[in-house]
Amino acid sequence: MSDRLILVLAERDYLYGTGALTLRVQHVNREDPVPYDDEPWYFVHGTQLGHEGRELRRLVVVVRGRRLASAGLQL
């Protein structure tokens, strides 16, 4: 996967965080989706971006599958 994919996730589209999250995606673990709220969620590895694209930290977040699909990712 290209590490150029940047997602801006609303709070409702990822677990265990608050507020919007901007993430440069490095990898999506498609092998083991987590069932939650009657739909699949996926572990996404990436780098959190701050204002003006500044790299803040590497993260692993659990993201709603339909949000990933709407970004064009094959699941």
Backbone bond lengths (Angstrom), bond angles and torsions (degrees), N, CA, C in turn:
res aa  C-N    CA-C-N  psi(-1)  N-CA   C-N-CA  omega(-1)  CA-C   N-CA-C  phi
1 M - - - 1.446 - - 1.516 108.36 -
2 S 1.308 115.02 141.12 1.450 119.71 177.47 1.523 110.10 -68.28
3 D 1.333 116.09 138.05 1.451 117.83 177.81 1.529 110.73 -85.08
4 R 1.304 116.49 14.84 1.456 120.75 178.56 1.531 112.45 -93.07
5 L 1.314 118.70 -9.40 1.452 120.73 179.47 1.520 109.23 -70.55
6 I 1.328 115.43 122.44 1.460 120.61 178.60 1.519 108.10 -117.34
7 L 1.323 115.54 126.18 1.456 122.26 177.58 1.522 109.30 -109.21
8 V 1.324 115.63 138.24 1.451 120.78 168.84 1.519 104.95 -109.26
9 L 1.328 115.28 109.14 1.460 121.81 -173.87 1.518 111.09 -100.16
10 A 1.320 115.81 129.09 1.465 120.54 171.36 1.525 107.93 -72.55
11 E 1.303 116.42 157.13 1.469 121.16 -179.37 1.525 112.14 -53.91
12 R 1.325 118.33 -35.01 1.467 122.18 -178.63 1.535 113.02 -72.08
13 D 1.349 117.82 -12.55 1.458 121.24 -175.84 1.519 115.00 -99.67
14 Y 1.337 117.55 0.53 1.462 120.50 174.17 1.525 108.70 -143.47
15 L 1.333 115.02 155.83 1.465 120.21 -175.90 1.530 111.29 -96.60
16 Y 1.318 113.64 150.82 1.465 123.19 169.23 1.524 114.30 67.39
17 G 1.320 116.79 33.56 1.455 120.30 175.66 1.513 109.77 -145.63
18 T 1.313 116.03 170.66 1.453 120.41 177.25 1.520 109.44 -129.23
19 G 1.313 115.64 142.47 1.452 121.28 179.33 1.516 112.16 80.30
20 A 1.307 115.14 177.50 1.463 121.29 178.55 1.530 110.02 -70.95
21 L 1.325 115.71 150.50 1.461 121.97 179.92 1.517 108.48 -131.92
22 T 1.324 116.60 126.54 1.465 121.35 174.32 1.516 107.10 -102.64
23 L 1.330 115.84 124.11 1.466 121.56 -172.01 1.516 110.58 -133.23
24 R 1.341 116.19 126.42 1.463 121.12 169.88 1.523 105.98 -87.33
25 V 1.323 116.11 115.30 1.460 122.50 -172.63 1.525 110.93 -80.78
26 Q 1.346 115.48 130.12 1.456 121.16 172.57 1.528 111.63 -104.99
27 H 1.342 116.26 -36.16 1.466 118.78 -175.25 1.530 109.90 -157.90
28 V 1.330 115.15 140.76 1.461 121.33 172.47 1.527 106.98 -116.65
29 N 1.335 117.01 123.64 1.465 121.12 177.34 1.527 108.10 -81.41
30 R 1.316 115.76 97.72 1.463 121.96 -178.22 1.529 112.39 -83.47
31 E 1.313 116.91 -11.49 1.463 122.00 -173.65 1.522 113.90 -73.52
32 D 1.312 117.31 -34.63 1.465 120.78 -172.36 1.525 112.35 -130.02
33 P 1.339 118.14 70.63 1.465 117.93 177.44 1.528 111.24 -64.18
34 V 1.305 114.90 149.53 1.463 122.24 179.50 1.531 108.07 -100.70
35 P 1.332 117.91 119.76 1.467 118.17 176.52 1.532 110.06 -74.76
36 Y 1.315 116.16 124.83 1.461 121.24 179.21 1.519 107.69 -154.21
37 D 1.301 116.65 135.71 1.460 121.71 176.06 1.537 111.17 56.51
38 D 1.346 115.28 38.37 1.467 123.70 177.79 1.522 114.57 62.43
39 E 1.328 117.62 29.48 1.463 120.65 175.25 1.527 109.18 -156.02
40 P 1.337 117.23 162.00 1.468 119.80 179.23 1.529 112.07 -80.52
41 W 1.320 114.97 140.41 1.457 123.20 174.59 1.534 106.63 -122.28
42 Y 1.332 117.49 150.92 1.464 121.64 -172.82 1.524 111.15 -127.39
43 F 1.350 115.52 144.91 1.455 121.45 173.25 1.527 107.93 -75.25
44 V 1.320 116.05 125.66 1.465 122.27 -179.47 1.522 108.12 -121.22
45 H 1.326 115.83 126.38 1.458 122.92 178.52 1.527 107.74 -98.93
46 G 1.322 116.15 134.64 1.456 118.29 179.65 1.512 112.49 -173.07
47 T 1.322 114.11 -168.99 1.459 121.99 179.81 1.517 108.98 -118.63
48 Q 1.321 116.15 126.53 1.455 121.03 176.98 1.517 108.13 -72.75
49 L 1.330 115.18 134.68 1.458 120.97 178.97 1.521 109.53 -111.24
50 G 1.310 115.18 141.67 1.454 120.89 177.36 1.517 110.52 -102.37
51 H 1.294 115.18 -156.74 1.463 121.34 179.94 1.525 110.84 -58.83
52 E 1.307 115.54 137.81 1.466 123.18 177.90 1.522 112.64 59.76
53 G 1.347 117.28 25.87 1.457 121.54 174.80 1.510 115.61 79.36
54 R 1.303 117.94 11.53 1.471 120.84 -179.99 1.522 109.96 -66.91
55 E 1.332 117.20 130.42 1.464 121.75 178.87 1.526 109.49 -71.98
56 L 1.353 115.42 130.10 1.458 120.25 -179.68 1.521 112.80 -104.46
57 R 1.351 116.14 -53.54 1.474 118.96 -178.61 1.513 109.39 -168.26
58 R 1.331 114.61 158.83 1.464 120.29 175.02 1.521 108.08 -82.36
59 L 1.336 115.33 141.05 1.462 120.96 -177.34 1.515 110.55 -138.44
60 V 1.317 114.58 156.83 1.458 122.43 164.58 1.519 104.94 -121.92
61 V 1.332 116.45 119.34 1.462 120.67 -178.97 1.525 109.29 -124.81
62 V 1.317 115.48 156.33 1.464 121.73 178.19 1.532 106.39 -101.12
63 V 1.362 114.90 118.78 1.463 121.10 -171.09 1.523 110.18 -118.40
64 R 1.311 115.16 140.30 1.469 123.52 177.09 1.539 109.47 -57.42
65 G 1.337 115.56 129.17 1.454 120.72 -178.02 1.514 114.12 -58.46
66 R 1.321 117.73 -41.59 1.470 118.28 -178.62 1.520 112.01 -67.72
67 R 1.339 118.09 -24.95 1.464 119.85 175.59 1.522 110.12 -70.63
68 L 1.331 116.86 -38.47 1.464 120.37 177.10 1.536 109.86 -66.33
69 A 1.333 116.41 -42.14 1.461 120.31 179.28 1.519 110.83 -62.17
70 S 1.332 117.47 -38.79 1.465 119.85 -179.94 1.527 112.10 -68.02
71 A 1.342 116.89 -18.66 1.463 121.71 176.25 1.531 111.22 -87.67
72 G 1.342 116.12 0.33 1.453 120.53 177.15 1.511 115.56 94.04
73 L 1.325 118.08 9.87 1.465 120.73 178.59 1.519 110.77 -82.36
74 Q 1.301 117.05 136.59 1.460 122.88 174.36 1.531 107.93 -81.29
75 L 1.322 116.29 126.08 1.468 119.03 -179.84 1.496 112.23 -113.37
